[in-house]
Amino acid sequence: MTATLATGLACPLCHTVAPTLTDATLAAGGDWRCSVCHQLWSAQRLETVAAYEAYCAARAAAVPRSDAV
């Protein structure tokens, strides 16, 4: 996890910018609750979301589209 507020750490669900939060805080087990959607985010949860987004992007690139003419 290398994102910080300076690089735009935001809620993956609603994209609200996170409160002041550093890598050290996340690494130490810190978390934050989004003020808009009220989801609780930790380093592990943020990494899981990022891994799933990467998986979806790779799958979309690898699977041929059936609607191509």
N, CA, C and O atoms as a DFTB+ gen file, in Angstrom:
276 C
 N C O
     1  1       0.852      -1.177       0.000
     2  2       0.000       0.000       0.000
     3  2       0.887       1.226       0.000
     4  3       1.591       1.476       0.979
     5  1       0.870       1.997      -1.076
     6  2       1.743       3.150      -1.152
     7  2       0.986       4.461      -1.299
     8  3       1.611       5.518      -1.390
     9  1      -0.317       4.424      -1.324
    10  2      -1.088       5.652      -1.511
    11  2      -1.204       6.427      -0.215
    12  3      -1.369       5.848       0.858
    13  1      -1.117       7.722      -0.323
    14  2      -1.347       8.608       0.816
    15  2      -2.324       9.672       0.377
    16  3      -2.710       9.726      -0.791
    17  1      -2.719      10.504       1.290
    18  2      -3.624      11.590       0.946
    19  2      -3.035      12.445      -0.163
    20  3      -3.767      12.928      -1.026
    21  1      -1.735      12.636      -0.150
    22  2      -1.081      13.468      -1.160
    23  2      -1.231      12.876      -2.552
    24  3      -1.228      13.614      -3.537
    25  1      -1.363      11.551      -2.653
    26  2      -1.532      10.927      -3.960
    27  2      -2.983      10.609      -4.246
    28  3      -3.287       9.931      -5.227
    29  1      -3.874      11.084      -3.411
    30  2      -5.291      10.941      -3.691
    31  2      -5.965       9.712      -3.127
    32  3      -6.838       9.141      -3.781
    33  1      -5.592       9.286      -1.937
    34  2      -6.273       8.168      -1.310
    35  2      -7.729       8.545      -1.121
    36  3      -8.047       9.563      -0.506
    37  1      -8.606       7.714      -1.655
    38  2     -10.029       8.011      -1.589
    39  2     -10.804       6.726      -1.366
    40  3     -10.293       5.629      -1.587
    41  1     -12.018       6.874      -0.933
    42  2     -12.908       5.735      -0.730
    43  2     -13.141       5.051      -2.087
    44  3     -13.590       5.706      -3.028
    45  1     -12.845       3.752      -2.206
    46  2     -13.059       3.059      -3.466
    47  2     -14.540       2.964      -3.857
    48  3     -14.865       2.766      -5.028
    49  1     -15.414       3.104      -2.891
    50  2     -16.837       2.968      -3.179
    51  2     -17.454       4.257      -3.713
    52  3     -18.132       4.242      -4.740
    53  1     -17.222       5.370      -3.020
    54  2     -17.869       6.628      -3.424
    55  2     -16.875       7.705      -3.847
    56  3     -17.277       8.791      -4.263
    57  1     -15.564       7.406      -3.741
    58  2     -14.483       8.287      -4.185
    59  2     -14.316       9.553      -3.350
    60  3     -13.717      10.522      -3.818
    61  1     -14.824       9.563      -2.144
    62  2     -14.608      10.676      -1.226
    63  2     -13.160      10.632      -0.758
    64  3     -12.662       9.567      -0.391
    65  1     -12.476      11.775      -0.767
    66  2     -11.078      11.831      -0.338
    67  2     -10.996      11.480       1.143
    68  3     -11.800      11.927       1.962
    69  1      -9.998      10.667       1.452
    70  2      -9.796      10.213       2.829
    71  2      -9.336      11.358       3.711
    72  3      -8.748      12.325       3.227
    73  1      -9.598      11.252       4.989
    74  2      -9.029      12.231       5.917
    75  2      -7.512      12.053       5.938
    76  3      -6.988      11.125       5.322
    77  1      -6.822      12.919       6.628
    78  2      -5.368      12.801       6.703
    79  2      -5.014      11.407       7.195
    80  3      -5.336      11.021       8.319
    81  1      -4.351      10.670       6.335
    82  2      -4.017       9.282       6.628
    83  2      -2.701       8.974       5.939
    84  3      -2.545       9.261       4.752
    85  1      -1.765       8.403       6.649
    86  2      -0.461       8.102       6.075
    87  2      -0.286       6.603       5.914
    88  3      -1.038       5.809       6.481
    89  1       0.718       6.228       5.133
    90  2       1.054       4.816       4.979
    91  2       1.385       4.187       6.326
    92  3       1.004       3.049       6.603
    93  1       2.102       4.944       7.164
    94  2       2.495       4.425       8.479
    95  2       1.263       4.115       9.329
    96  3       1.228       3.109      10.038
    97  1       0.265       4.976       9.254
    98  2      -0.967       4.750      10.014
    99  2      -1.661       3.479       9.538
   100  3      -2.094       2.659      10.348
   101  1      -1.764       3.320       8.221
   102  2      -2.395       2.113       7.679
   103  2      -1.582       0.869       8.033
   104  3      -2.148      -0.149       8.430
   105  1      -0.255       0.948       7.891
   106  2       0.606      -0.194       8.193
   107  2       0.527      -0.601       9.654
   108  3       0.696      -1.773       9.990
   109  1       0.272       0.366      10.520
   110  2       0.178       0.085      11.953
   111  2      -1.201      -0.447      12.343
   112  3      -1.482      -0.650      13.524
   113  1      -2.062      -0.671      11.342
   114  2      -3.378      -1.216      11.634
   115  2      -4.465      -0.162      11.708
   116  3      -5.597      -0.468      12.084
   117  1      -4.144       1.066      11.360
   118  2      -5.135       2.135      11.386
   119  2      -6.165       1.960      10.285
   120  3      -5.926       1.260       9.301
   121  1      -7.267       2.578      10.452
   122  2      -8.312       2.538       9.441
   123  2      -9.086       3.846       9.476
   124  3      -8.840       4.690      10.339
   125  1     -10.003       4.019       8.561
   126  2     -10.831       5.216       8.540
   127  2     -12.204       4.868       8.002
   128  3     -12.359       3.946       7.201
   129  1     -13.183       5.606       8.444
   130  2     -14.553       5.411       7.995
   131  2     -14.902       6.567       7.060
   132  3     -14.712       7.734       7.402
   133  1     -15.410       6.232       5.887
   134  2     -15.793       7.250       4.911
   135  2     -16.939       8.086       5.485
   136  3     -17.905       7.551       6.029
   137  1     -16.812       9.386       5.355
   138  2     -17.834      10.281       5.906
   139  2     -19.095      10.322       5.052
   140  3     -20.125      10.825       5.502
   141  1     -19.035       9.803       3.829
   142  2     -20.196       9.834       2.941
   143  2     -20.940       8.493       2.940
   144  3     -22.139       8.447       3.212
   145  1     -20.222       7.396       2.632
   146  2     -20.900       6.091       2.531
   147  2     -20.739       5.232       3.782
   148  3     -21.344       4.165       3.881
   149  1     -19.929       5.687       4.738
   150  2     -19.735       5.052       6.045
   151  2     -19.071       3.681       5.996
   152  3     -19.178       2.907       6.947
   153  1     -18.380       3.371       4.888
   154  2     -17.617       2.128       4.807
   155  2     -16.338       2.275       5.623
   156  3     -15.743       3.352       5.658
   157  1     -15.920       1.209       6.272
   158  2     -14.691       1.199       7.058
   159  2     -13.576       0.636       6.182
   160  3     -13.705      -0.463       5.644
   161  1     -12.467       1.392       6.036
   162  2     -11.368       1.000       5.166
   163  2     -10.090       0.825       5.971
   164  3      -9.733       1.680       6.782
   165  1      -9.408      -0.288       5.741
   166  2      -8.111      -0.584       6.338
   167  2      -7.146      -0.881       5.186
   168  3      -7.563      -0.966       4.031
   169  1      -5.871      -1.037       5.499
   170  2      -4.888      -1.349       4.463
   171  2      -5.253      -2.651       3.757
   172  3      -5.176      -2.735       2.532
   173  1      -5.643      -3.649       4.511
   174  2      -5.984      -4.945       3.913
   175  2      -7.192      -4.818       2.989
   176  3      -7.199      -5.392       1.900
   177  1      -8.183      -4.095       3.399
   178  2      -9.380      -3.949       2.574
   179  2      -9.073      -3.140       1.317
   180  3      -9.557      -3.477       0.236
   181  1      -8.270      -2.068       1.443
   182  2      -7.883      -1.280       0.278
   183  2      -7.060      -2.108      -0.709
   184  3      -7.239      -1.984      -1.921
   185  1      -6.156      -2.955      -0.195
   186  2      -5.357      -3.823      -1.058
   187  2      -6.227      -4.858      -1.763
   188  3      -5.985      -5.183      -2.926
   189  1      -7.226      -5.373      -1.077
   190  2      -8.138      -6.341      -1.684
   191  2      -8.918      -5.705      -2.832
   192  3      -9.069      -6.312      -3.893
   193  1      -9.410      -4.498      -2.626
   194  2     -10.140      -3.787      -3.673
   195  2      -9.228      -3.522      -4.871
   196  3      -9.639      -3.703      -6.017
   197  1      -7.991      -3.094      -4.607
   198  2      -7.041      -2.825      -5.687
   199  2      -6.728      -4.097      -6.474
   200  3      -6.639      -4.058      -7.701
   201  1      -6.560      -5.215      -5.785
   202  2      -6.285      -6.486      -6.462
   203  2      -7.471      -6.910      -7.316
   204  3      -7.282      -7.419      -8.421
   205  1      -8.681      -6.710      -6.828
   206  2      -9.870      -7.072      -7.593
   207  2     -10.010      -6.182      -8.829
   208  3     -10.382      -6.663      -9.900
   209  1      -9.714      -4.889      -8.688
   210  2      -9.764      -3.991      -9.841
   211  2      -8.750      -4.418     -10.902
   212  3      -9.056      -4.384     -12.094
   213  1      -7.547      -4.818     -10.484
   214  2      -6.530      -5.285     -11.417
   215  2      -6.983      -6.568     -12.102
   216  3      -6.786      -6.726     -13.307
   217  1      -7.580      -7.479     -11.356
   218  2      -8.103      -8.716     -11.922
   219  2      -9.177      -8.427     -12.972
   220  3      -9.160      -9.007     -14.058
   221  1     -10.096      -7.543     -12.653
   222  2     -11.171      -7.207     -13.596
   223  2     -10.620      -6.572     -14.869
   224  3     -11.087      -6.874     -15.968
   225  1      -9.633      -5.697     -14.726
   226  2      -9.031      -5.052     -15.894
   227  2      -8.318      -6.079     -16.769
   228  3      -8.434      -6.038     -17.994
   229  1      -7.585      -6.993     -16.150
   230  2      -6.878      -8.023     -16.914
   231  2      -7.863      -8.955     -17.610
   232  3      -7.647      -9.352     -18.755
   233  1      -8.920      -9.295     -16.930
   234  2      -9.929     -10.178     -17.521
   235  2     -10.632      -9.500     -18.695
   236  3     -10.869     -10.126     -19.728
   237  1     -10.960      -8.233     -18.536
   238  2     -11.627      -7.499     -19.614
   239  2     -10.726      -7.401     -20.839
   240  3     -11.208      -7.449     -21.970
   241  1      -9.428      -7.264     -20.620
   242  2      -8.489      -7.171     -21.738
   243  2      -8.283      -8.521     -22.419
   244  3      -7.993      -8.571     -23.614
   245  1      -8.429      -9.615     -21.672
   246  2      -8.160     -10.941     -22.199
   247  2      -9.372     -11.601     -22.850
   248  3      -9.206     -12.460     -23.717
   249  1     -10.562     -11.228     -22.460
   250  2     -11.771     -11.869     -22.969
   251  2     -12.241     -11.136     -24.216
   252  3     -12.495      -9.933     -24.168
   253  1     -12.361     -11.855     -25.341
   254  2     -12.849     -11.191     -26.552
   255  2     -14.304     -10.763     -26.395
   256  3     -15.117     -11.465     -25.794
   257  1     -14.605      -9.608     -26.943
   258  2     -15.982      -9.102     -26.857
   259  2     -16.849      -9.823     -27.864
   260  3     -16.451      -9.977     -29.019
   261  1     -18.011     -10.263     -27.460
   262  2     -18.937     -10.967     -28.339
   263  2     -19.729     -10.041     -29.228
   264  3     -20.346     -10.487     -30.196
   265  1     -19.723      -8.739     -28.914
   266  2     -20.502      -7.803     -29.722
   267  2     -19.665      -7.133     -30.819
   268  3     -20.131      -6.207     -31.483
   269  1     -18.423      -7.609     -31.004
   270  2     -17.575      -7.038     -32.066
   271  2     -18.111      -7.459     -33.430
   272  3     -18.508      -8.607     -33.630
   273  1     -18.115      -6.530     -34.343
   274  2     -18.667      -6.814     -35.683
   275  2     -17.558      -7.005     -36.671
   276  3     -17.817      -7.253     -37.849
